[in-house]
């Protein structure tokens, strides 16, 4: 056994996350960790990696296990190139080579006995280096760099110049090169484009060691895992097989429990009725008491409270002008151009997906159209009567306001009931609504950002990766709402399963990027 978690209990304030949870990971298991937003998947990862101390319970790792965790908040230092970061995956081998070379130098002055020892040691080191393919590191770095699109960015680029998605790719490439005994991946596809997701899928399928994967991308999850752990209502349940099989078993279990609950409720009702009718009569009092004892001893079945399902309905504003935007020799970029001159336009009613690798400027293009970023050169002309709803990819990590305050800032005339019900409609519970935005999961934060857009009238939606972090129910509901939306949509997304039923056209931004 690689990992054994026993009787884990944990919470934040009065919000319980886990209650007496147990979990085990065996050699070679490929586990999908699933559950709705806010059920505690990332918290669980932080506990098993030691970043967070649980309130109760034990976490036991097997001895000499190397754990690799894709941490999207890892610090990359200025002055380090992508190649430096990737090579650092082999730091222990470079240290071994240095030690071996120092031994060779000592041989020049060694006596016979010391010489014998040094010969044996250097021979062992040499074997270890060859066993770990030390002399093929450059080829390995190039292979993984190419597969994740890092060679296109340039392996000698400073890591502090990279976009969020590119940084995540660098950290993932380093992790894969380290080949740990267990991989912990928290939503790895969020910042990958389609071709790189395909490569990662193949890599994980061939991965001999164990991994735990958190993902809301069901086709991806289904293609790489063989065990599901489902997190719901402070518990964690194990289901062998893929996600589709889990759904079947889960639905059957739920139906069974509901049938048993209905049967028991009927029995309870009949017992109570009998007791009420017979407890006062001397002749039947004993029978009534016997039934009362039976009732008291009964283990009452409780049904799990249904989580609030989100409801997304965009408010439609007045019709915009026919032209949404037109660019004239627009070059996007900050210190250097990210695109060749663009002459593109969009008309009312079109729904367009922007696709392509990370870091080529999809977000910068959206911001340049909105006027949030000045063009590198050229210009953007916007049409008339525009009511724009803009969904940003990430929240401010230092936002200390509560969800209620966050919505109140946008809608100061609302009363408390209106604020709470707007957030509840987005699938947030009372506990979430009263929490600070920064302590919520990525998916819950996305629902707060969506709440703002849903409650203003719009005729144009500009959405930057809205599916990142959203759980399955929220993603399905957002898809339905966007299909029904009568306005114009410009959408950045890396999930074809999500956008292909919504959009009228797909623009591949790689065709005009200077970064490819």
VOMIDO-488676 format. One line per field, with one value per residue (C-alpha): z, y, x. Coordinates in steps of 0.001 Angstrom, whole numbers, plus 500000, padded with zeros to 6 digits. Example, Ala and Ser with C-alpha at 12.3 -4.5 7.8 and 13.67 -1.06 7.14 Angstrom:
% residues 2
up: c(507800;507140)
north: c(495500;498940)
east: c(512300;513670)
//
This chain:
% residues 516
up: c(500000;498983;501058;503906;505296;508411;510235;508648;510010;508962;508652;508330;511152;511503;507978;508099;505036;506051;508791;509678;506101;505112;501844;500461;497412;496048;493620;490026;490822;488644;490798;489776;492725;491944;493640;493334;493796;497445;498602;499551;496748;496783;500610;500580;498309;500651;503659;502107;500902;504417;503464;505800;509176;509593;512740;513319;511608;510330;506944;506380;503294;502455;503093;500350;498217;495931;495602;492721;493153;490360;492448;490358;492977;492997;492782;489663;490182;487869;485910;485535;482005;481110;480431;483925;485542;483487;484206;487934;487715;487536;490264;492260;489198;488556;492255;491783;488734;490685;493563;491077;489369;492764;493439;490117;491152;494496;492644;491536;495138;496609;498185;497180;499790;499122;495387;495705;497602;495103;492135;493638;494516;491106;489410;491465;490664;486978;486914;488671;486225;483249;484793;485138;481521;482759;479436;477619;479749;476909;474638;477408;478170;474443;474083;476981;476077;472521;473658;475933;473476;475502;472606;470661;473486;473623;476275;476947;477853;481404;483400;484881;481378;480981;481161;483921;481528;480311;483895;484694;481621;482772;486253;484731;482374;485327;487313;484475;483977;487693;487269;490938;492503;492706;490754;492317;489607;490484;487333;484990;481812;482905;481180;478376;474827;472909;471378;474724;476527;473995;474740;478526;478059;476282;478886;481832;480141;479833;483329;485384;488758;490729;490379;491893;489455;490154;486971;485857;482246;482141;478713;479825;483279;481823;479444;482074;485435;486775;490220;491307;494778;495162;497669;498935;502242;504231;503110;500525;498710;496482;493149;490927;487217;485261;485690;483578;485725;488890;487674;487154;490586;492340;490751;491744;495345;495551;494229;496706;499626;498598;498374;501831;503203;501846;503245;506663;506744;506044;508900;511283;510385;511040;514385;515545;514512;516454;519570;519490;519210;521777;524534;526551;526563;529315;527115;524384;526386;526475;522719;522260;524578;522623;519406;521095;522055;518472;517230;519690;518649;514932;513021;511020;507383;506417;502829;501801;501359;497668;496841;495259;491472;489744;487513;484984;483003;481268;481173;477605;477038;474051;470619;469791;466507;463641;463985;467219;466456;463540;463743;461420;461311;465012;466565;470144;472720;475592;475200;471953;469332;469978;466593;463004;461886;462251;460123;461677;462478;464285;463759;466033;466829;466068;468671;468218;470117;470289;470466;470325;472556;475817;475768;472155;473169;473327;476600;475350;472217;474358;476547;473494;472019;475358;475582;478834;477116;474591;471197;470353;467111;464923;466192;467221;466264;468435;467314;468944;471902;473490;476885;477576;480194;480703;482571;483661;483923;487505;490745;492760;495240;497923;497821;501515;500934;501551;498675;499987;499998;496545;495023;497049;495565;492100;493109;496002;495763;496525;499967;501756;500599;496917;497244;498962;496521;493478;494888;495840;492259;491162;493310;496433;499920;502918;504282;500971;500680;504099;503461;502087;498324;498661;500832;498286;495777;492196;491049;493772;492931;489269;490317;492201;489072;486930;489403;488577;484817;485100;486947;484527;481093;478344;474599;474257;476395;476412;478357;479165;480014;481927;482354;484297;487797;487224;488317;485991;486958;486646;483308;481884;483102;481656;478326;478278;479171;476447;473831;474693;474866;471982;472102;470760;472364;472090;474113;474965;475726;475451;475753;472390;474217;475803;472939;469807;470434;471248;468648;465019;464235;465677;465273;465672;467077;466224;462598;463371;466393;466305;469111;467009)
north: c(500000;503434;505617;504847;507562;506613;508388;511768;514633;518226;521516;525289;527171;525629;524184;520463;519127;515499;513333;510105;509491;506618;506152;503818;503919;500755;500331;501131;502455;505297;507146;509822;512016;513509;515572;518868;522214;522851;519218;519340;517680;520205;520299;516505;516885;519535;517231;514168;516269;517696;521297;521206;519482;517617;518113;514332;511169;509670;509847;507072;506974;503906;504368;505867;506988;509983;512073;514510;517191;519534;522688;525582;528076;527019;529896;530145;532467;535289;534391;530735;529565;526888;524555;525264;524320;521126;520152;520658;517505;515655;517652;514492;512957;516094;516000;512367;513251;516040;513638;511050;513616;514669;511016;510783;513816;512157;509097;511095;511153;508033;505103;501521;500918;504244;503659;500360;502085;504970;502549;500661;503866;505504;502267;502219;505878;505269;502373;504467;507353;505003;503276;506653;507624;510514;510797;511182;514036;516592;514269;513632;517359;518071;515290;516453;520121;519426;517362;520148;522952;524425;524229;526552;529112;528617;526610;529555;531964;533388;531678;534978;536139;533281;533328;531379;528520;528338;528293;525369;523517;524052;522709;519739;518955;519050;516756;514229;514225;513481;510249;510072;506926;508733;511704;514058;516110;518805;519753;519442;520057;523545;525218;522738;522939;519989;518527;518639;517062;514202;513775;513819;511223;508864;509531;508711;505588;504281;505476;502446;504176;505328;508669;510631;512931;515671;516636;517851;517006;513718;512391;512951;511439;508411;507651;507406;506148;502722;503670;506487;508019;510090;512941;513973;515161;514783;511175;509450;506302;503936;502641;500340;501198;504432;507402;505905;502765;504917;506773;503490;502071;505420;505774;502176;502746;505974;504319;501423;503810;505872;502711;501555;505067;505119;501615;502593;505864;503869;501483;504385;506006;502749;502153;505739;505384;502093;503562;506648;504546;501874;503390;504585;501290;498865;495793;496993;499153;496445;495961;499744;499809;496941;498881;502011;500032;498780;502356;503647;500941;501523;502910;505652;505943;509495;510650;512864;516450;517266;519854;522995;522608;525822;527704;530026;532341;535298;538506;539726;543450;545513;544470;545658;547216;544820;545280;543888;544750;545226;545398;547354;545949;545142;543773;542573;542413;544153;544605;542641;541686;538500;538498;539522;542421;541278;542391;540458;541286;539885;540518;540425;536914;535113;532723;532175;529994;531136;528105;527422;526850;528749;531925;532874;535786;534621;536500;539494;539582;539619;542412;544395;544198;545335;548207;546837;546483;548956;547403;547020;548756;549125;549708;548152;549656;548651;548761;550551;549748;547209;545712;543461;540708;539828;536662;536727;533474;533907;535635;537947;535551;538287;539143;539265;540256;537774;536540;538684;541841;540976;540896;543881;545990;545275;545629;548160;548606;544924;543756;540842;538353;539275;538908;535528;534133;535240;533374;530341;530157;529769;526625;528122;527037;529364;528396;529375;532595;533805;532828;535059;534654;533682;530607;529121;526466;527520;526340;528249;531419;530982;530758;534081;535723;534241;535547;539133;538648;536703;539555;542400;542810;541905;541503;540369;537784;537637;534497;533534;529801;529747;525941;525898;524530;524149;520819;518592;519968;523606;522954;521275;524141;526790;524965;524981;528690;529663;527630;529498;532938;535106;537572;537382;535186;535263;532357;531064;527336;524202;521669;520786;518760;522036;524546;522542;522593;526324;528114;529054;529313;528390;530684;529008;531788;529847;530878;534506;534125;535111;532582;529429)
east: c(500000;501325;499008;496625;494332;492371;489506;490142;488016;488506;486629;486981;485244;481779;481882;482717;484551;485301;483865;485713;486917;489220;491112;493754;495987;497579;500474;499521;496031;494797;492278;489775;488773;485367;482672;480827;482589;483395;483212;486922;488920;491781;491665;492147;495216;496648;496155;497810;500784;501226;500386;497411;497092;493787;491700;491780;493024;496275;498001;500563;502788;504861;508597;510831;507891;508534;505366;504917;502224;501147;500932;499669;500875;504545;507007;509167;512131;513231;516346;515373;514655;512124;515087;516505;513178;512899;516501;515849;513689;517006;518797;519545;521272;523355;524373;525373;527481;529232;530013;531327;533624;534985;535845;537691;539773;540611;541941;544990;546338;544649;546551;545719;543004;541260;541595;539708;536874;536671;536621;533659;531763;532245;531205;527950;527275;527948;525474;522815;523293;522987;519952;518191;519077;521221;523029;519691;518345;518490;516492;513920;513563;513078;510482;508288;508879;507702;504686;503390;504167;507064;509520;507205;507504;511275;513090;515419;512557;512599;509839;508606;507569;505092;501287;499485;498734;502340;503664;501363;502671;506272;505457;503639;506532;508968;506678;506373;510145;510656;508639;507601;506093;502774;501434;498882;497169;494627;492670;495683;493648;492495;495424;496074;494770;493331;496514;498342;495369;495575;499296;498703;495934;498374;501069;498789;497457;501015;502023;503053;502964;499917;498184;495289;493546;490999;489156;485739;486611;484681;485845;489463;488889;487098;489946;492724;491376;490353;488964;486647;486595;483430;483395;479973;478516;481763;482300;484493;483304;485293;483939;486063;485828;485432;483084;480281;480286;480319;477209;475313;476268;475654;472194;471289;472500;470518;467330;467777;468206;465181;463021;464223;463553;459973;459297;460668;458718;455531;456385;457143;453838;451925;453700;453015;449394;449024;450710;448470;445296;446201;448396;445409;443459;444445;443892;446285;448735;451452;451230;451556;454621;456243;455809;457190;460338;460668;460365;462998;465493;464988;467984;466324;467426;468317;468383;471267;470126;470150;472815;471371;471597;472662;470239;471872;469601;471231;469174;468834;469322;468157;469437;472947;474005;474773;478548;480045;483662;486014;489807;492082;495629;495303;498488;498017;500796;502511;506297;506351;503758;501762;500007;500444;498160;494539;491604;488724;485132;482114;478407;475363;474104;477372;478732;482451;484957;488584;490880;494606;497609;498134;500185;499452;497236;493584;492949;494959;492766;489584;491005;492163;488641;487179;489672;491168;494555;495954;496735;500415;499413;496325;492818;489504;486138;483170;479529;476585;474300;476630;475850;478829;479099;482777;483803;487458;489407;490650;489577;491802;493538;493662;489960;488956;485308;482499;480331;477457;479644;480986;477485;476283;479112;477653;473993;473853;470057;469357;468297;469980;467327;467874;471669;471385;468833;470912;473945;471829;470530;474156;474435;476045;474964;474462;477904;479557;477556;478755;482419;485164;485594;489275;488564;486140;487149;487925;484499;482640;484586;483617;479944;480266;481750;478968;476367;477387;476944;473686;471988;472686;471150;473618;473594;477224;479062;482865;483809;487409;487598;484279;484377;487668;486943;483164;481689;479648;476200;477282;478980;475860;473647;475998;475994;472178;472027;474523;472688;469469;471131;469902;472797;476355;479055;482849;484208;487691;487508;489655;486806;485217;482513;481394;481548;480728;476939;476955;479070;478461;482197;485603;488619;492004;494196;497362;496872;497736;500028;503697;504337;503912)
//
